[in-house]
Amino acid sequence: MKRIVVALSLCFCLIFSLLLPGCGNTLTRYQYTYLDVFDTATTLVVYAPSQSRADEWAKALHARLSEFHWLYTIYESEAGLNNLKTVNDSAGTPVTVDEEIVSLLKLGKEAHTLTGGKVNIAMGSVLSLWHQARTDGIDHPETAALPERSALQKAKQYTDITTLTIDETALTVELSDPESKLDVGAIAKGFAAREVAAFAKKLGISSALISVGGNVVAVGGRPDNTPFVIGIEDPSGEQSYLFTVKVRDLAVVTSGNYQRYYTVDGVRYHHLIDPDTLYPAEYMTSVSVIGPDSGLADALSTALFLLPPEEGKALIKKVAGYEAVWILKDGSRLYSDNFEQYTTS
């Protein structure tokens, strides 16, 4: 139940600010919310010619998201399915997997190279210690504690991404080190949202928003031929959102320290762990990335959160078609070179 409550608090990480379609437009806006995928709140906004068609589309999109949830979870097993928990549990042995797992893990390796190791899907041994400490701390705040530094240092020995072997032809993956573990939290939601957006177009959907936690993908624009308008949440909570951005066929992904956290001795510890220090990064309160591929945008938002802002600016400058905004601890904003082309207020 606590995990569902946390998910609800994340629902508006990015707040939709949608105007009504113009007069004479035959498409109507329908909205659906789910709490059963990726341990977060998922919202689908679909413009459809009828309620029945919208319901049909939403059911299909939700089913596709559920498939990705079960493929990418590292916490739950599903009968007859080799998912990432299977891969972790079978470390040292090749595992035959679905193509969607191969594609995700390829993105993970590419993100590792692009970000200089700041995004590392082989960090599971370290992140599992933080996950357990956070879960225990939320369930029993009176005894909340940090993971032991010695345990973190030992776990770091098993985070070498080269232990992950991907055979695209045979559709097998293997962790050669039995102590290694995958954790794809930095890319899975963005990748799944990207794939579901592509699936939506195949269904004939021309106008929709798909929000999986802090990952929003716009399918086309609004039916009146204007862009979707999305609010970037205020990390301080003093107002609903700081400003809005306009997007069409683009993703908006946010990483922040106000999402998943727990408190130890009055200090908050969030879930975005720096692979170098093994502790939560403290450079900023949030970073949002806009770009065409929500999987890559997800990876970039994580990396930018873990890097000093100036190093982050240098990284985003290398990736054509992507822009970012950083919300610093003092509330000030730092923009990449062309981010402000998307702002509306």
C-alpha positions as CSV (number, residue, x, y, z in Angstrom):
1,M,0.0,0.0,0.0
2,K,2.9,2.4,0.8
3,R,4.2,1.9,-2.8
4,I,0.8,2.9,-4.2
5,V,0.7,6.1,-2.0
6,V,4.2,7.0,-3.3
7,A,3.0,6.4,-6.9
8,L,0.1,8.8,-6.4
9,S,2.4,11.5,-5.1
10,L,4.4,11.1,-8.4
11,C,1.4,11.3,-10.6
12,F,1.9,15.0,-11.4
13,C,5.7,15.0,-11.8
14,L,4.8,16.6,-15.1
15,I,1.4,18.3,-15.1
16,F,-0.6,18.4,-18.2
17,S,-1.9,21.9,-19.1
18,L,-4.3,21.1,-22.0
19,L,-6.7,23.6,-23.6
20,L,-10.0,22.4,-25.0
21,P,-10.0,21.5,-28.7
22,G,-11.4,24.1,-31.1
23,C,-15.0,24.2,-32.2
24,G,-15.9,21.8,-35.0
25,N,-13.2,19.3,-34.1
26,T,-14.5,15.7,-34.2
27,L,-12.0,14.4,-31.6
28,T,-12.8,14.5,-27.9
29,R,-10.3,14.2,-25.0
30,Y,-10.4,11.2,-22.8
31,Q,-8.1,10.5,-19.8
32,Y,-7.2,7.2,-18.0
33,T,-5.0,6.6,-15.0
34,Y,-3.4,3.3,-13.9
35,L,-1.3,2.4,-10.8
36,D,-0.2,-1.1,-11.8
37,V,2.8,-0.6,-14.1
38,F,6.4,0.5,-13.2
39,D,5.5,1.2,-9.6
40,T,4.2,4.7,-10.5
41,A,1.2,6.4,-11.8
42,T,0.5,6.2,-15.5
43,T,-1.8,8.7,-17.3
44,L,-3.0,8.3,-20.8
45,V,-4.7,11.3,-22.6
46,V,-6.3,10.1,-25.8
47,Y,-8.2,12.2,-28.4
48,A,-10.7,9.9,-30.1
49,P,-13.9,10.1,-32.2
50,S,-16.0,8.3,-29.5
51,Q,-15.9,7.0,-25.9
52,S,-15.9,3.4,-27.2
53,R,-12.9,4.0,-29.5
54,A,-11.0,5.8,-26.7
55,D,-11.7,2.9,-24.3
56,E,-10.5,0.4,-26.9
57,W,-7.3,2.3,-27.5
58,A,-6.6,2.9,-23.8
59,K,-7.1,-0.8,-23.1
60,A,-4.6,-1.7,-25.8
61,L,-2.0,0.9,-24.7
62,H,-2.3,-0.2,-21.1
63,A,-1.9,-3.8,-22.1
64,R,1.3,-3.0,-24.0
65,L,2.7,-1.0,-21.0
66,S,1.9,-4.0,-18.8
67,E,4.0,-6.2,-21.1
68,F,6.9,-3.9,-20.7
69,H,6.4,-3.8,-16.9
70,W,6.6,-7.5,-16.6
71,L,9.6,-7.8,-18.9
72,Y,11.7,-5.1,-17.1
73,T,10.9,-5.7,-13.5
74,I,13.7,-7.0,-11.3
75,Y,11.5,-7.6,-8.3
76,E,8.8,-9.9,-9.5
77,S,8.6,-13.2,-11.5
78,E,5.9,-14.1,-14.0
79,A,5.2,-17.7,-14.8
80,G,6.5,-18.7,-18.2
81,L,8.3,-15.4,-18.7
82,N,12.0,-14.8,-18.7
83,N,12.3,-11.2,-17.5
84,L,15.1,-9.1,-16.0
85,K,14.6,-10.8,-12.6
86,T,15.2,-14.1,-14.4
87,V,18.4,-12.6,-15.8
88,N,19.6,-11.4,-12.4
89,D,18.7,-14.7,-10.7
90,S,20.5,-16.6,-13.5
91,A,23.7,-14.6,-13.4
92,G,26.5,-16.7,-14.8
93,T,24.2,-18.4,-17.3
94,P,22.8,-17.2,-20.7
95,V,19.0,-16.5,-20.6
96,T,16.8,-16.5,-23.7
97,V,14.7,-13.3,-23.6
98,D,12.3,-11.3,-25.7
99,E,13.6,-8.8,-28.3
100,E,12.3,-5.9,-26.1
101,I,14.8,-6.9,-23.4
102,V,17.6,-7.0,-25.9
103,S,16.7,-3.6,-27.2
104,L,16.5,-2.1,-23.8
105,L,19.8,-3.5,-22.7
106,K,21.5,-2.3,-25.9
107,L,20.2,1.2,-25.0
108,G,21.6,0.7,-21.5
109,K,25.1,0.0,-22.9
110,E,24.9,2.9,-25.3
111,A,23.8,5.2,-22.5
112,H,26.8,4.0,-20.4
113,T,29.2,5.0,-23.1
114,L,27.5,8.3,-23.9
115,T,27.4,9.4,-20.2
116,G,30.8,8.2,-19.2
117,G,29.4,5.6,-16.9
118,K,27.0,7.9,-15.0
119,V,24.1,5.8,-16.3
120,N,25.1,2.2,-15.5
121,I,22.4,-0.5,-15.7
122,A,24.8,-2.9,-14.0
123,M,24.6,-0.9,-10.8
124,G,22.0,-3.3,-9.4
125,S,24.2,-4.6,-6.5
126,V,24.6,-1.1,-5.2
127,L,21.1,0.2,-5.9
128,S,19.5,-2.9,-4.2
129,L,21.2,-1.8,-0.9
130,W,19.7,1.7,-1.2
131,H,16.3,0.2,-2.3
132,Q,16.2,-2.0,0.8
133,A,17.3,0.8,3.1
134,R,14.7,3.2,1.6
135,T,11.9,0.6,1.9
136,D,12.8,-0.2,5.5
137,G,13.1,3.5,6.3
138,I,9.7,4.3,4.9
139,D,8.1,1.3,6.7
140,H,9.9,1.9,10.0
141,P,11.0,5.6,10.1
142,E,12.1,5.4,13.7
143,T,14.9,3.0,12.7
144,A,15.7,4.4,9.3
145,A,19.4,4.0,8.4
146,L,21.8,4.4,5.5
147,P,23.4,1.4,3.9
148,E,26.7,0.5,5.4
149,R,29.5,2.2,3.5
150,S,31.5,-1.0,3.5
151,A,28.6,-2.9,2.0
152,L,28.3,-0.3,-0.8
153,Q,32.0,-0.5,-1.6
154,K,31.8,-4.3,-1.8
155,A,28.8,-4.1,-4.0
156,K,30.6,-1.7,-6.3
157,Q,33.0,-4.5,-7.3
158,Y,30.1,-6.1,-9.2
159,T,29.0,-3.1,-11.3
160,D,31.2,-3.6,-14.4
161,I,28.9,-3.3,-17.4
162,T,31.2,-5.4,-19.5
163,T,30.0,-8.5,-17.6
164,L,26.7,-8.0,-19.5
165,T,26.8,-10.0,-22.8
166,I,24.0,-9.5,-25.4
167,D,23.6,-11.9,-28.3
168,E,21.2,-10.2,-30.7
169,T,21.0,-13.2,-33.0
170,A,20.2,-15.8,-30.4
171,L,18.2,-13.3,-28.3
172,T,20.2,-14.3,-25.2
173,V,21.7,-12.1,-22.4
174,E,24.1,-13.1,-19.7
175,L,25.8,-11.6,-16.7
176,S,29.1,-13.4,-16.6
177,D,29.7,-12.4,-12.9
178,P,27.3,-14.3,-10.6
179,E,27.4,-11.4,-8.2
180,S,26.3,-8.8,-10.8
181,K,22.7,-7.5,-11.0
182,L,20.9,-5.3,-13.5
183,D,18.8,-2.3,-12.5
184,V,17.2,-0.5,-15.5
185,G,15.4,2.2,-13.6
186,A,17.3,5.0,-15.4
187,I,15.9,4.0,-18.8
188,A,13.0,1.5,-18.6
189,K,10.1,3.9,-18.2
190,G,11.3,6.1,-21.0
191,F,12.0,3.2,-23.3
192,A,8.6,1.7,-22.7
193,A,6.8,5.1,-23.2
194,R,8.7,5.5,-26.5
195,E,7.6,2.0,-27.7
196,V,4.0,2.6,-26.6
197,A,3.8,5.9,-28.4
198,A,4.9,4.1,-31.6
199,F,2.3,1.5,-30.9
200,A,-0.3,4.2,-30.5
201,K,0.4,5.5,-34.0
202,K,0.0,2.0,-35.4
203,L,-3.4,1.9,-33.8
204,G,-4.3,5.0,-35.7
205,I,-4.0,7.4,-32.8
206,S,-3.0,10.9,-34.0
207,S,-3.2,12.9,-30.8
208,A,-2.3,11.6,-27.4
209,L,-0.1,12.0,-24.3
210,I,1.5,9.1,-22.5
211,S,2.8,9.8,-19.0
212,V,4.7,7.0,-17.1
213,G,5.9,8.6,-13.9
214,G,8.2,11.5,-14.9
215,N,8.3,10.4,-18.6
216,V,5.8,12.1,-20.9
217,V,5.6,11.4,-24.6
218,A,3.4,13.5,-27.0
219,V,1.9,11.6,-29.9
220,G,1.5,14.3,-32.5
221,G,0.0,17.5,-31.3
222,R,-3.5,18.6,-30.2
223,P,-6.4,18.1,-32.6
224,D,-6.6,21.8,-33.3
225,N,-3.0,21.6,-34.8
226,T,-1.4,23.3,-31.8
227,P,1.3,21.7,-29.6
228,F,0.6,20.0,-26.3
229,V,1.4,22.2,-23.3
230,I,3.1,20.5,-20.3
231,G,3.9,22.0,-16.9
232,I,7.3,21.3,-15.3
233,E,6.6,20.8,-11.6
234,D,8.0,23.0,-8.9
235,P,10.4,20.8,-6.9
236,S,9.8,22.9,-3.8
237,G,6.1,22.3,-3.9
238,E,5.3,26.0,-3.4
239,Q,3.3,26.0,-6.7
240,S,2.0,23.4,-9.0
241,Y,4.5,24.1,-11.8
242,L,7.3,26.6,-12.5
243,F,6.6,27.1,-16.2
244,T,5.2,25.3,-19.2
245,V,6.7,23.9,-22.4
246,K,5.1,23.2,-25.8
247,V,5.8,19.9,-27.6
248,R,4.7,17.9,-30.6
249,D,6.0,14.4,-31.2
250,L,8.5,14.9,-28.4
251,A,9.3,13.5,-25.0
252,V,9.6,15.5,-21.8
253,V,11.4,13.6,-19.0
254,T,12.2,14.8,-15.5
255,S,14.5,13.5,-12.8
256,G,14.3,15.0,-9.3
257,N,15.3,14.6,-5.7
258,Y,11.7,15.2,-4.5
259,Q,10.3,12.0,-5.9
260,R,11.5,8.8,-4.1
261,Y,13.3,9.4,-0.9
262,Y,13.4,8.6,2.8
263,T,14.6,10.4,5.8
264,V,17.5,9.5,8.2
265,D,18.2,11.8,11.2
266,G,16.3,14.6,9.6
267,V,18.1,14.4,6.2
268,R,16.4,13.3,3.0
269,Y,18.1,10.7,0.8
270,H,16.7,10.3,-2.7
271,H,17.0,7.5,-5.2
272,L,19.4,9.0,-7.8
273,I,22.7,7.4,-6.8
274,D,26.0,8.6,-8.2
275,P,28.0,5.5,-9.4
276,D,31.3,7.3,-8.3
277,T,30.3,8.3,-4.8
278,L,27.7,5.6,-4.2
279,Y,25.5,8.2,-2.6
280,P,22.7,10.5,-3.8
281,A,23.8,13.4,-6.0
282,E,23.3,16.8,-4.5
283,Y,24.0,19.3,-7.4
284,M,20.3,20.3,-8.0
285,T,16.7,19.6,-7.3
286,S,15.6,18.5,-10.7
287,V,16.5,18.4,-14.4
288,S,14.1,18.0,-17.4
289,V,15.1,16.9,-20.9
290,I,13.1,17.4,-24.1
291,G,13.9,15.3,-27.2
292,P,12.5,12.9,-29.8
293,D,13.4,9.6,-28.0
294,S,12.0,9.2,-24.5
295,G,14.4,6.3,-23.8
296,L,17.4,8.4,-24.5
297,A,15.8,11.4,-22.8
298,D,15.3,9.2,-19.7
299,A,19.0,8.3,-19.7
300,L,20.1,11.9,-20.2
301,S,17.9,13.2,-17.4
302,T,19.5,10.8,-15.0
303,A,23.0,11.5,-16.2
304,L,22.5,15.3,-16.0
305,F,21.1,15.0,-12.5
306,L,24.3,13.2,-11.4
307,L,26.7,15.6,-13.1
308,P,27.7,19.1,-12.0
309,P,25.6,21.5,-14.2
310,E,28.4,22.7,-16.4
311,E,29.5,19.2,-17.2
312,G,25.9,18.4,-17.9
313,K,25.6,21.3,-20.3
314,A,28.7,20.0,-22.1
315,L,27.1,16.5,-22.4
316,I,23.7,17.7,-23.7
317,K,25.4,19.9,-26.3
318,K,26.9,16.7,-27.8
319,V,23.5,15.1,-28.4
320,A,21.7,16.7,-31.3
321,G,18.0,17.3,-30.9
322,Y,17.9,17.3,-27.1
323,E,17.6,20.3,-24.7
324,A,17.5,20.5,-20.9
325,V,16.7,22.8,-18.0
326,W,18.2,22.4,-14.5
327,I,16.5,23.6,-11.3
328,L,19.2,24.4,-8.9
329,K,19.1,24.3,-5.1
330,D,18.5,28.0,-4.8
331,G,15.6,27.8,-7.2
332,S,17.4,29.4,-10.1
333,R,17.2,27.8,-13.6
334,L,20.0,26.9,-16.0
335,Y,19.1,26.3,-19.7
336,S,20.8,24.4,-22.4
337,D,21.5,26.5,-25.5
338,N,18.2,26.1,-27.2
339,F,15.8,25.0,-24.5
340,E,13.9,28.2,-24.3
341,Q,12.4,27.6,-27.8
342,Y,10.0,25.2,-26.0
343,T,8.9,27.5,-23.1
344,T,5.6,29.2,-23.1
345,S,5.7,31.0,-19.8
